[in-house]
Amino acid sequence: MNDASKPAHVVVLGNEKGGTGKSTIAMHMAVAFANAGGRVGVIDLDVRQKSVSRYIENRLATAARGGAALPAPTVYDLPGDGIEALAETAARAIREQDLLIVDTPGAATELSRAGHVFADTLVTPLNDSFIDLDVLGRVTAEPFQVVRPSHYAELVWETRKERARAGRQPLRWFVLRNRLSHVDARNKRAMEEAISALAQRVGFVPVAGLGERVIYRELFLHGLTLLDIRTPGVEIDLSVSHIAARQELRALFNAVGFTDIIPGA
């Protein structure tokens, strides 16, 4: 089913602000791909928190305790802390896997900037607030107008130019409005209008992300995802909220084209 000669598709989770859900989305993507029989690797560039690495450690521990069949991605640790170590590790992972997920820290680090260069698909989760939106660009109050792109948007622009110079396929950039409120508040509508204006100026595709749900914080401790709830040996009661969350996740995957690269999808 897998073509060993084809390089891995690289998905980078990137944002210069922390607490937006990058690691949660990275883990759900990795598990979805692994469940479909694909080879998936993860590089965690958040050298301080290592949230996605901890997530995977929790998953392996849960599988060992309960005997549940929980496919997990291969974690690639860097042999050093520099850009050369990243380039070497990423090249090996791209050769060995079908999908490589790179999780970056919520800060503008040299390693994070270097990690963006490998992205075929860039996914930027964003809390549904104007404070988070400011990381992508300066937007005026109503009527919403873009004053200028942010440093992060400029980083993505430079990454796109570098890919073009190297003759690589254009980068696909998706911005996910994460932790969405379940009520039609005025701020929610205003954010939609402002993001639409910024998307046209900066060049990304806005996508509805995941709602604000306690289940994601609970799943982390066990290394589980919403995709594991029906797995034999996983003791989590399925609720209406979980079903709605799974639907959100499926819609997110479809919107960013992730289902197109899942084996057998």
N, C-alpha and C positions, 0 to 999 in steps of 0.2 A: 504493500500500500504506500510506503514511503520511498521517495526518490533520493537515494543517498548522494547523487551528484548535484542536486539542487540546493543552493544555499538557503539557510533559514530566513524566514520573514522576521524582521526585527520590529518589535513594538516597544517604544520608549514611553514610560509614564513620567511626564515632566511638568513641573511648576516650581517657581521660586518661592512659593509659600507653603508652609507645612499644614497638616491637618485637613487636607482636602479629599482624602480617600484614595490616594494613589496606590498604596499597598493592598488595600481591599480589592480594588479593581484588578490589579496585577495578579493577585492570587486566584480570583475567580476565572480570569482568562486562562491561566496556567492549568487549572484543574479541568476546565471545559475541554481544553486541547488534549490533555492527558487521558481523560475519560474516553475520548474518541479514538484513542490508540496512537496519537501523534507523539513525536519526541519533542519535549519542551525543556528548555533551559532557562535559568534565571540568573541575572547578575544584579546584585544589590549594591548600589553606589552610595547608599546612606551609611557611611562608615561609623556614625555615632549611634543612631537608633537601630538600624538594621531591622526595620519592622517586618519586611517581607521574609527575611531570613528567619526571624523568630517565629513568624507564622508557619513556615515550613517545618521548623523544629517541633513546634507544638503538634503539627499534623502527624509527623513520624512517631511522636510519643503516644498519641491517641491510637494510632494503628497498632503499635506494639502492645499497648495495654489491653485493648479490646478485641484485637484480631480482625477488625474491619478492613476490607479491601479499599484502601485509600491511595490511589495513584498520586504520586508527587513529582514535581519537576526536579531536574538536576540543578543543583546550586553550583555556580562557578565562582570560587573565591579567587581574588586577585593575588598574584604572587608578590606584589609590592603595592605601594600607594601612589604610583605615578601614572601618567598617561600611557607610557610604553607598556606597562603591565596590563592596563585596560585593553589596549589595542591587541596585544598578544592573546589575552583571554577571550575577547570578543571574536577574534578571527577563528579560534579553535571551536568556540561554541557554535558559530555560524556554520562551520563545516559539519559538526556532529549532530545538530538538531534540525528539526523542521520549523520550530518557532523559538525565538529568543526574546525574552521579556527583560527589559532593563528598567529597574526602578531607581529613580534619582531622588536626592534629598530635597527638602523644601528650603533650599538656599542656593545662592549663586556661587558654586564652587568650580574650580578648574576641572575636576573630574566629571561633574555633572555636565558642564558644557561639552566636554569631549564625548560623553556618552550619547549626546543628541546626534552626533554625526552619523551614527550607525542606523538611525531610525528610518524604516520604510513607512511606518505609521507612528505618528506622535499623538498621544492622548493626554490632554491637560484637564484633569478634574478641577472644578472650581466651586467653592461654596457659593450659594446663591445670595451673594451680598455685594454691595458696591465697593466694600473694602477689598475683597478678593479680586474684583474686576479691575481695580487700579493696577494690579500686577501686570495685566496685559496691555493697558493703555489708559491714558488720561481722557475721561469723558466728562463733558459739561452737564449740568442739570438741564431739565427739560427746556427747550427741545434738545434731545440727546445728540451731541456732536462730538466727534473724536478730535481732540486737540493734538495729540501725538501718541505714537506707539510707545510702549514701555521698553525697558532694557531686555525683558524676556522676549517680547515680540521681535526685537531687533536680533536677538540670538537666533531665533527660528529663521528669520530672513537670511542671515549669514549662512546658516546650515543649508538652506535651500540653494543658495548660490554655489556653495561648495559641492553639493550633489550634482548640480547642473554642469559645473566645470569638469567633474569626473565622469560625466556621461551617464549618470545613474537616473533611475526613474524619479519623477517628482515626489516629494514628500507629501503624504496625506496628513493633515492636521485637524484634529477634532477637539473641541472644547466642550466638556461635559458639565452641565449645571447640576452639581451634586447636592445632596441633602436638601432636596426640594421640599417645601412646605406642602401639606395636603389640603390647604385652603387657598382660594383664589384671592390672595392679598394684593393690595395696591403695589407694594414693593416687588412682588413676584412679576407682575405685569410690566412694571417699569424696568426691571432687570432684563426681561425678554426684549424690550425695545432697544435698550442700550447695547446689549450683546449683539443684536442684529446689525446695529450701526457699526460696531467695532469689527465684526466679522467681515463686512464688506471692505473695510479699510485695511485690515491686517492680513486677511486671507485664511480664515479657518472655517470649519463647518460646526455650527452650534448644535449640540445634541442634549436631549434630556437624560440626565444621569440617574443616580439612585436616590430614593427618598431618605429622609431622616428616620432610621429605625434602630432600635436597641439591639436587634438580632445580630447586626454586624459586629458589635463590640463583644457579644457573647460568643460568637463563633470563633473569634480570634484565639481565645484562650485554649480552644481544643484543636486549632488548626483546621477547622472545617469551613466549608462554603455552603451556600444555598443549594448547590448541586449535589451535596452529600446527604441531604436530609432523608431521602428514601433508601439510602444504602444500608443493607443488613448489618446490624451491630452498632449503628449510630443511634444513640438514644436522645432524639430531639423530636418532640411532638410537633406535627405539622399543623399550623394554624392558618386562618384566613390571611393574616398579615404576611406570613411566609410565602403563601401562594402569590399574593400581589407583588411581593419583592422579587420572586422568580420571574414574573412577567416583565417587571421593569428591567431586570438583567437581560432577558431575552431580547427585549426591544433595543437595549443599549448595544448588544452584540450585533444585531442586524444593522443598526444605524451606522456603526463604524466599519462595517464590512468584515467584521471578525469571523462571522459564520462562513464567509467565502473561502477562508483558508483552513477551516477545521476539516481534518480528514473525514471523508465519507458524508459530509454535510450536504 
